[in-house]
Structure formats: structure tokens, C-alpha cells
Amino acid sequence: MPAAPDTRTATAQRKDEKFFLLIVIALALAAGVGSWFAAAALSRRDQFHGLAPDKERMLGDFSLTNEIGRTATRADFDGKILVVSFLFTSCSLTCPEVSKRMAEIQRLIANDAGVQLLSLTVDPRTDTPPVLAKWGARFGADPNRWHFLTGKKAALHGLIAQSFLAQDHGDPFNSMPGNFTGTERIAVVDKHGRVRIYFDGLRNETPAAVVAEIGKLRGEK
Amino acid sequence: MKTIILFCGLLLVLGCKRESSAPPISAATNQTYAVRGVVQAIPPDHRHATIKHEKIPGYMEAMTMDFSVRDTNALARLAPGDEITFTLVVTADDDWIENVQLVGKSGVTGPPGWHVAEPELAAGDLLPDAEFTSELGQEIHFSDFRGRAVAFTFFFTSCPLPEYCPRMNKNFFEARKILLADSNAPANWQLLSISFDSAVDQPLVLASYAGIYRGLNPAHWLFAVASTNTLAALAPKLDLNVWRENGGLSHNLRTVVLDAGGKIFKQFDGNDWTPAQLAEAIRAAGK
């Protein structure tokens, strides 16, 4: 039967083809998965570059009241790297999430005395020192590391408008009190009072990104 | 004597704590600042003035804001556009300006660099009238209740947080119970629960929600809903904040007692007040 060797050759050939195909598929898969990982890693890095200020912003002068009722002025924080967030305690969705990220940052910088966390209320008539102290306790705020500032509404809104956030005077019910936009952000202020960068306070990756930024700023003169 | 010892003990504790605390927080003391600015507006009562002021070193950036005066004559001869110098006095719990001097007329009252929040009302101020839709589908106004003390608060029916809207209506329920049970209490009072969720809280929804808190007795207590326009006009006057965030509704708590003439008698901020306090304010406001 002359067909037999042919059949055998054909079978061997098909086996070779199959093997080749498998290698191609494996290579393609490896390349695909690899580049997907690379792309994911890149985009992750992009997302956590943070957001630069819309213009040059410096921490303005202020004299406010902290959560234990003491006066807190800008001079109290001179030379510190500041991590700043915005809140009002009646806010049920955004603010607790941002405060959770702040608590995580507090935990990560627990040994860094050069860093101070500040949360500014936009609703000071409601957010009196005791109300802010209660909020702080809910998130495990360390009274030495994380202060909550209240005071005159005009002074707080003026400070936030000047130093941190833009305002949008469209729908009065579409933004946090004071018509601020970007209130979910966590701002990082360098030792000289320059607002350097914002991170999204609603993202889980933000605390690590803030700490990495602090590491960079600490090395600066 | 016991109190003094306790107080000293507290000071000691605070003193120790302060030494170990990282950020030095300056103690509250009376401070004065020399300030220069331009008058933007002076309300007829001459009790305060809106001033666009220069930077106050160590205290505040340049901005436009309201300052109060203790001596109403201090603002007597001033008008918008006047350049002034003055002394800002800041104590632990108050601040005011004095020694106001006219130094020139700039004529500039231009738009402030940032949006100045509309001043909110205080006790004694007449609350501008506002229109609502009641649980019965009728248009009602604050002015419909003249002659009665009116206590109103804000809520929305799908508010999930027990210490927010439900607490307000529960407190209203308790305050009503106190007043109904008191044979000496005046009869001219009205409770008003106002929803700021006009998209959902239509009259039928309000009526069935009202039943949860009011039971079968609707005496002295009405539920209503504010339109967006009513809310936009009313909210700044009461420092009421409502934020439609991501499909939810965040809001602070404002509960207000009006006297029989529609003037603000007392305001309860937040949720840290009792039904007895509210009942007491209603009694006093109705007199």
C-alpha cells in the first residue's frame, strides 16, 4: 500500500503544523498579555501623576479655629509639607471617602514630623469645633497630625478660592457649598507654601501617590 | 473650689499635651490689625459694611467681606467707593472694626475677585416670604401662618441617614407631643417639614411619609416641598446647603423658628438640639 507512508508523512506534517501553530498562538498570547500589562502599568502611572494647579497657587494667610477651638494660623504650619482636603460634615458621599484617604495618608506618614494634614470645612456654621472633632474621631484623626479648620465663612471660602479650588457659579446645588469644583481633591503644599499638585481623593491609589510626592518634596530645599 | 482644682488639673493636662504636640497652635488672644480697604456696601442699619480690603498680614489675604461695627456712627458718613483705614479687633469669639477713617475716594466698587457669599439672616430679621406645595397639593407660604409661631425644618423622604432627616422629623414629633400635652402652651403654633427633593417628593409621597411621623393626627404639622427656585432664594438666607452629588443629596440641617410676625426668632443648626429646646422656643416665639 503506497498510501501508507504518505499518510504517515501527512500525519507528521499535520503534527508539525499543529506544533507551529501552537507556538505562534503562545507567542501571540505572550506578546498580547505582556503589552497589556505594560499598557496597564503605563496608564496606571499616568493616572497617578496627579493634577497640576490651574495657576500658581500659594497658601494664603489665615487665622482660623481648629477642632479643639484653638486659633490656627498659617504661621503655625510654616516649613511643613501640608496635605489638604475639603469637606462639610453633612456631606454623605464624597467627604467620608476623601477623609478615609486622608486617614490612610496619616497612617503612612505617621513617623514624618515634617508633614501636617489639614481639612477645611466649607460649611463652618454647621461644622463647629466639636462637630469637626467628632468627624475626626470617626476617621481616627491624630490630633497632632491632622487638624480640621473652621471659622468665618468668608475667611474659609476666600482662602479656598485663593489657594486651592476654582468656583463655578452655575447651578447652586451642583457643587459643594461655596460653589467650589474639585472638592474631592487632596492637595499637597510644599514647605514654602506652594500648592504643588492635587490627587483624586476618591481613588484607592491616592494615599500611596501622595506619600511618594511627599518623598520628592522632602528632598527639596 | 472643686471646680477650680478641676480646672487647674485640666490646664496641666492641656499643658503637657501641648508640649508634646507637633504643631504649635497659638492661644486665642485679642488681636488688632491695621487694615486698608474700599467700602463696597453699607446696609441701612449701619451695623456692618462690606469692605474690599488689602492683605491683613498674619491674618487674612486680600478679599471682600462683611465687617461689623460696635459703634453704628462709625459708618455714618461713608459710602460705597470710599477708601478707608480701620482697626480690625479679633477676640476669641468675636471680631469687629473700629477707628474707621476716610482716606480717599476711589470710586471703584468693581466686582470682587471671588464670589462673596450672600449674608445670611440672624435672629430678629424678617424672613422673605417663600412659596411651597403642601402635602395636599396646595400652594402655601410662610405668610399664610402669620399670627402663629412657625417652626420649619428641611428633609427629603428618601434620606437614608437616621441622624439627618429622620432625626429632624422625630424631633418635631416629640416637640409637638410636648406642646400638645401642655395645657398652658399657646395654641398659635405650626410645624412645617419642607422637602428639598421636588423631583420625588410630590404631594402623595409627602402625605404617606407624613403619616409615619404624624400618625393619624395632623394637628399643627404640615409637610410641604420646595421648588428649586424657592430653594435657591431661601437657602442662602439660612445658610442651608444642598448638594446634588452623584445622584444623591447631601445637605446640612437648618431648623428655624419664626415669630408671629414672620421674623426669625431662633435657629437650630445641625442635629445637636432637643425637642424640649424646640418646644420652648416655639412657646416663646408665639407670645
Interface residues (C-beta under 8 A of the other chain):
Chain A: G60 D61 F62 S63 N66 G69 R70 T71 A72 T73 R74 A75 D76 F77 K80 F88 S90 C91 S92 L93 T94 C95 A113 Q116 V122 D123 R125 T126 T128 V131 P143 N144 R145 H147 K152 K153 A154 A155 H157 G158 L159 A161 Q162 Q167 H169 P172 F173 N174 S175 M176 P177 G178 N179
Chain B: S20 S21 A22 P23 P24 I25 S26 A27 A28 K55 I56 P57 G58 Y59 M60 E61 M63 M65 D66 V90 D95 W114 H115 V116 A117 E120 L161 Y164 T228 L231 A232 A235 D239 N241 V242 W243 R244 E245 N246 G248 S250 H251 N252 L253 D269 G270 D272
